[in-house]
């Protein structure tokens, strides 16, 4: 039980970190397109 809860927390943290990375990439690309239209 304790191991499964630990695994769920780790998997949720991993998904959150991946989502944050993806959101950061999207924000960076949108900012680049906004400030550097040539790209």
N, C-alpha and C positions, 0 to 999 in steps of 0.2 A: 504494500500500500504506500509506504513512505517513498519507496523507489519510484513508483509510478507517478506520484505527485511531483517528485523532483524532476522526472523526465518531462512531464507536461509543462512545468515552469520553464525548463530549459528550452523546450520546443517553442513555447509562446515567446520567450525572450528572443530566440533566433528569428522567428517570423517578424517580430517588431523591429529588430535591427535591420533586417532585409528590407522591410517596408520603408524604414527611415532612409536607407541608402537609396532606394528607388525614388523616393520623394525628393531627395536632395539632387539626384541626377536630373529629374524632370525640371526642378526649379532652376538648376544651372543652365540647362538647355534653353529654357524659356527666357532667362535673363540674357543669355548670349544672343538669342534671336532678336530680342528687343533692343539691345544696345549695339549689336554688331549685325546689321541686316545683311551684310555681304556674305556671312557664313551660311 
